[in-house]
Amino acid sequence: MDREDRLQGVVTRRGLLDEAQKAHPGAYLNWSVLLGNPQLLPEKALSRIMRPNPITIQPNAHLTDAAQQMIMNKVRCMPVVRAGKAIGIIKMLDVFQYVEHEIE
């Protein structure tokens, strides 16, 4: 976020794993290993790790539009933004849970 609370980027699980792998090239790292050993993460500012200009969605968008954007862009979550400000996040898991609830 910048000084006006506008979204500047996102830090992803993949980004954290990539940074840890760069710092420890001979090690086998996955998310579970990293969770148990956070010291494997390099000392870097988030601004150097974050993915700038992430895809976002408006709060009035349809759930199917959010799912389609996440699938097309190969992401598991994306910020919900109003007037350039992040007001939430939607995850693919949220979409699946909603659909599962609707089917029952």
C-alpha positions in Angstrom: 0.0 0.0 0.0 1.2 3.5 -0.6 0.5 6.6 1.5 -3.0 6.9 0.0 -3.7 3.2 0.8 -3.5 2.2 -2.9 -2.4 -1.4 -3.6 1.2 -1.5 -4.9 1.6 -5.3 -5.2 1.2 -8.7 -3.6 3.5 -11.2 -2.0 2.7 -14.7 -3.1 3.5 -18.1 -1.7 5.3 -18.9 -4.9 7.4 -15.7 -4.6 8.4 -16.6 -1.0 9.4 -20.1 -2.1 11.3 -18.8 -5.0 13.3 -16.4 -2.8 14.0 -19.1 -0.3 15.2 -21.5 -3.1 17.5 -18.8 -4.5 19.0 -18.3 -1.0 19.5 -22.1 -0.6 20.0 -23.5 -4.1 20.9 -27.0 -3.0 18.0 -27.5 -0.6 14.6 -29.1 -1.4 12.1 -26.6 -0.3 8.3 -26.7 -0.3 5.7 -24.7 1.6 5.7 -27.2 4.6 9.5 -26.9 4.9 9.3 -23.2 4.8 6.6 -23.0 7.4 8.7 -25.0 9.7 11.9 -23.1 9.0 11.0 -19.4 8.3 14.7 -18.6 8.8 15.2 -20.0 5.3 13.7 -16.8 3.9 16.3 -14.2 3.0 16.4 -10.8 4.6 14.7 -8.8 1.9 12.3 -5.9 1.8 8.8 -7.0 0.7 9.0 -4.4 -2.1 11.8 -6.5 -3.6 9.7 -9.7 -3.5 6.2 -8.5 -4.2 4.6 -8.9 -7.6 3.7 -5.3 -8.7 0.4 -4.4 -10.4 -1.5 -7.6 -9.5 -4.7 -8.5 -11.2 -7.6 -7.2 -9.2 -11.4 -7.3 -9.2 -14.1 -4.8 -8.3 -16.5 -5.6 -5.4 -19.5 -5.6 -7.7 -18.1 -8.2 -10.1 -19.7 -11.6 -10.4 -18.2 -14.6 -8.7 -17.8 -16.3 -12.0 -15.8 -13.4 -13.3 -13.5 -13.6 -10.3 -13.0 -17.4 -10.9 -12.4 -16.9 -14.6 -9.8 -14.2 -14.0 -8.0 -16.4 -11.4 -8.0 -19.4 -13.7 -6.8 -17.4 -16.7 -4.1 -15.7 -14.8 -3.1 -18.8 -12.8 -3.5 -17.3 -9.4 -5.2 -18.7 -6.3 -6.4 -15.3 -4.9 -6.7 -11.7 -5.9 -7.3 -8.4 -4.2 -10.8 -6.8 -4.3 -10.3 -3.1 -5.0 -12.5 -0.1 -5.0 -11.2 3.3 -6.2 -7.6 1.9 -6.2 -7.8 0.8 -2.6 -7.8 -2.8 -1.5 -10.9 -3.7 0.5 -10.5 -7.4 0.6 -9.2 -10.5 -1.1 -11.0 -13.4 -2.8 -9.5 -16.9 -2.9 -10.3 -19.7 -5.3 -11.1 -21.7 -2.2 -13.9 -19.2 -1.5 -15.3 -19.8 -4.9 -15.2 -23.6 -4.5 -16.8 -23.4 -1.0 -19.6 -21.2 -2.3 -20.3 -23.5 -5.3 -20.3 -26.5 -3.0 -22.7 -24.8 -0.6 -25.0 -23.9 -3.5 -25.1 -27.5 -4.8 -26.1 -29.0 -1.5 
